[in-house]
Amino acid sequence: MTSKLGLKHVQAIAPYVGGRPISDVAREYGLDESKIVKLASNENPLGMPKSAQEAMLKASSDLGRYPDSNGFELKKVLSERLGVPTDWITLGNGSNDILELSARAVAQLGDDIIFSRHAFAVYPLASQAVGARAVEVAPTDIYGHDLSAMLDAIVASGDKAKLVFVANPNNPTGSYLTAKEIEDFLVAVPPHVVVVLDEAYNEYLTPEQRYDAIAWVKRFPNVILSRSFSKAYGLAGLRIGYGVAQPALTDLLNRIRQPFNVNSLAQAAAIAAFQDFEFLQQGYELNRAGFAQLTQAFDELGLTYLSSAGNFVLVKVGDDDDAGAQMNLSLLKRGIIVRPVGNYGLPQWLRISIGLPEENAIFINALREILSAAK
Ligand SMILES: *Cc1c(COP(=O)(O)O)cnc(C)c1O
């Protein structure tokens, strides 16, 4: 379906393919919605926190009014915890919004935006939408970001290089960069190139893996930190995230965002969720246990998987080029939704979001049956 209308670089965009909604799969395969297990979109298996639900109920009485365009209350809470002034914070309609605003603020037709192959699907989308060339850099042999190769690509792009996306942990590979690796990279990146450090899964890092990204924002005027309320905070359906950068960059993002890009319910829920330490801790522990449960099963089944620092695991389900698609179809027929990652250049793999113990068990049993039936 090509149209004569519109920009060439927009026509060239391959639309984002998300995890299939439960209702959609139920309709197609004639299944009972309540029996479907969705492990496809890295959502929090606990759902949304009760605290956020209550805050939303309260806020719902005022929905006849526009939201607070500047997100005063939420920025205040974020500012206090993060240790930056409120004019360093940009609220986004999901952190996706922050990624797009970053691209729109600094790059245009003819510029280069650099990121790793097998990184988040929104990077090419955000790059192509502004007409920039998406420069994909081959990953390391364990599917991590090859920061030194990314640096080479930036240097090769010269003045055209405007933006580089770094995901830590990365989706869909789950790969993780150490503080030293990131810091060395930030020191080496030319100051005219903006670095978006995408930390959508930051809250799932172990205490040993954690680092002080805010210190980098304070030190480097070209760094934008991107964080999400969709994953660990359980608010994916509300669409809210935030960016942290020095005031000059933050001001740019602010100029091009929609004036009311974050709705009132999302703001209220985020304030509550951000302070719900119990919920965060519960989700963290559930995630660690679920990772152990899934990977133990993969070990038993002799399947290769990648070590993940996020709330999902990438597992190789066969050697054929359609192995991921085939396994995905077999799982769908049994009411289990996972994420095929052929569009990420990984057609032999599936990405499994870590669910509740019983959801993981249903998936593991189905996987075992499908694999043994194929023998
Ligand atoms: C999920 C995800 C996001 C975006 O999530 P939002 O729902 O838009 O906040 C950003 N980056 C990565 C790497 C992700 O996996």
The ligand as an SDF file (V2000), in Angstrom:
LIG
                    3D

 15 15  0  0  0  0  0  0  0  0999 V2000
    9.0640   -0.3180   26.9310 C   0  0  0  0  0  0  0  0  0  0  0  0
   10.2430    0.4880   26.5470 C   0  0  0  0  0  0  0  0  0  0  0  0
   10.1900    1.8820   26.4570 C   0  0  0  0  0  0  0  0  0  0  0  0
    8.9540    2.7170   26.4010 C   0  0  0  0  0  0  0  0  0  0  0  0
    8.0390    2.5030   27.2970 O   0  0  0  0  0  0  0  0  0  0  0  0
    6.8830    3.5890   27.5290 P   0  0  0  0  0  0  0  0  0  0  0  0
    5.7040    2.7260   27.7810 O   0  0  0  0  0  0  0  0  0  0  0  0
    6.7250    4.4210   26.3230 O   0  0  0  0  0  0  0  0  0  0  0  0
    7.3440    4.3600   28.7070 O   0  0  0  0  0  0  0  0  0  0  0  0
   11.3410    2.5820   26.2080 C   0  0  0  0  0  0  0  0  0  0  0  0
   12.4990    1.9420   26.0290 N   0  0  0  0  0  0  0  0  0  0  0  0
   12.5970    0.6220   26.0750 C   0  0  0  0  0  0  0  0  0  0  0  0
   13.9230    0.0030   25.8670 C   0  0  0  0  0  0  0  0  0  0  0  0
   11.4690   -0.1570   26.3120 C   0  0  0  0  0  0  0  0  0  0  0  0
   11.5600   -1.4820   26.3010 O   0  0  0  0  0  0  0  0  0  0  0  0
  1  2  1  0
  2  3  1  0
  2 14  2  0
  3  4  1  0
  3 10  2  0
  4  5  1  0
  5  6  1  0
  6  7  2  0
  6  8  1  0
  6  9  1  0
 10 11  1  0
 11 12  2  0
 12 13  1  0
 12 14  1  0
 14 15  1  0
M  END
$$$$
